[in-house]
Amino acid sequence: MSGPLGDMGNLLAQAQKMQRAIGEAKAALENERVIGTAGGGAVTVEFNGSGQMLKIEVSKEAYGAGIQDMQELIMMAFKDGQAKVERLREQRMGDVTGGLNLPGLL
C-alpha cells in the first residue's frame, strides 16, 4: 500500500521489530557476565549484563591491607564493573539500533 497509511504501517512494523530485538537483547544481557577488579585482582566484583551484582571476592592479601584500604578496593572494583556493564549495554544497544542512540532502552 502506498501513501501515508502504507508508510505508517511500515513504520509501525519496524518499531515492533525493534521492540522485539530490544527485549531479546535485555534477556541476553541477563546471561552475560562482567568482572570489575581492583588491586591487581585482589578484589573482584561480578555483575550480569543488566548491572545486577552477583558476587564479590576479596583475596587474603586485601584483608591484610587494612579496613580502609579494603573498602577502597571494593569500591574501585565495583566502579570498574559498573563501567564495564555500561559499555556492554551500549554495545548491545548499538547492535540492536544500528548505532542510533536511544537512551533508556536497555
C-alpha positions as CSV (number, residue, x, y, z in Angstrom):
1,M,0.0,0.0,0.0
2,S,1.4,3.4,-0.9
3,G,0.6,6.7,0.6
4,P,0.6,7.9,4.2
5,L,-1.2,4.8,5.6
6,G,1.2,2.4,3.9
7,D,4.2,4.4,5.3
8,M,2.6,4.4,8.8
9,G,2.1,0.6,8.7
10,N,5.7,0.1,7.6
11,L,6.9,2.4,10.4
12,L,4.8,0.5,13.0
13,A,6.1,-2.8,11.8
14,Q,9.7,-1.5,12.1
15,A,9.0,-0.2,15.6
16,Q,7.6,-3.6,16.7
17,K,10.6,-5.4,15.2
18,M,12.9,-3.1,17.1
19,Q,10.9,-3.6,20.3
20,R,11.3,-7.4,20.0
21,A,15.0,-7.1,19.4
22,I,15.4,-4.9,22.5
23,G,13.5,-7.5,24.5
24,E,15.8,-10.2,23.2
25,A,18.9,-8.0,24.0
26,K,17.7,-7.5,27.6
27,A,17.2,-11.2,28.1
28,A,20.6,-12.0,26.6
29,L,22.3,-9.4,29.0
30,E,21.0,-11.4,32.0
31,N,23.3,-14.2,30.9
32,E,26.4,-12.1,30.2
33,R,29.0,-11.6,32.9
34,V,31.3,-8.7,33.6
35,I,34.1,-8.7,36.2
36,G,35.2,-5.5,37.9
37,T,38.7,-5.6,39.5
38,A,40.9,-3.6,41.8
39,G,44.3,-4.0,43.4
40,G,45.6,-6.2,40.6
41,G,42.7,-8.7,41.2
42,A,42.8,-8.5,45.0
43,V,39.1,-7.6,44.8
44,T,36.7,-8.7,42.1
45,V,33.0,-8.0,41.7
46,E,30.9,-9.9,39.2
47,F,27.8,-8.5,37.5
48,N,25.4,-9.7,34.9
49,G,24.9,-7.6,31.8
50,S,21.9,-5.9,33.4
51,G,24.0,-4.5,36.2
52,Q,22.9,-6.8,38.9
53,M,25.8,-7.6,41.3
54,L,26.3,-11.4,41.6
55,K,29.4,-11.9,43.6
56,I,32.3,-10.2,45.5
57,E,35.6,-11.9,46.1
58,V,38.3,-10.5,48.3
59,S,41.7,-12.1,48.4
60,K,43.7,-12.8,51.6
61,E,46.1,-10.0,50.5
62,A,43.3,-7.5,50.5
63,Y,42.4,-8.5,54.1
64,G,45.9,-7.7,55.2
65,A,45.7,-4.2,53.7
66,G,43.5,-2.8,56.5
67,I,39.9,-2.0,56.6
68,Q,40.0,1.4,54.8
69,D,42.2,0.1,52.0
70,M,40.0,-2.9,51.6
71,Q,36.9,-0.7,51.5
72,E,38.5,1.5,48.8
73,L,39.5,-1.6,46.8
74,I,35.9,-2.9,46.9
75,M,34.6,0.5,45.8
76,M,37.1,0.7,42.9
77,A,36.2,-2.9,41.8
78,F,32.5,-2.0,41.9
79,K,33.0,1.2,39.8
80,D,35.2,-0.7,37.3
81,G,32.5,-3.4,36.9
82,Q,29.7,-0.8,36.6
83,A,31.7,1.0,33.8
84,K,32.1,-2.4,32.0
85,V,28.4,-3.1,32.3
86,E,27.6,0.3,30.8
87,R,30.0,-0.3,27.9
88,L,28.5,-3.8,27.3
89,R,24.9,-2.4,27.4
90,E,25.8,0.4,24.9
91,Q,27.4,-2.1,22.6
92,R,24.3,-4.4,22.7
93,M,22.0,-1.4,22.1
94,G,24.2,-0.3,19.2
95,D,23.8,-3.8,17.8
96,V,20.0,-3.5,18.0
97,T,19.6,0.0,16.8
98,G,22.3,0.1,14.2
99,G,24.2,2.7,16.2
100,L,21.2,5.0,16.7
101,N,21.5,6.4,20.2
102,L,18.1,5.9,22.0
103,P,18.9,6.4,25.7
104,G,16.9,4.4,28.3
105,L,16.0,1.4,26.2
106,L,18.3,-1.1,27.9
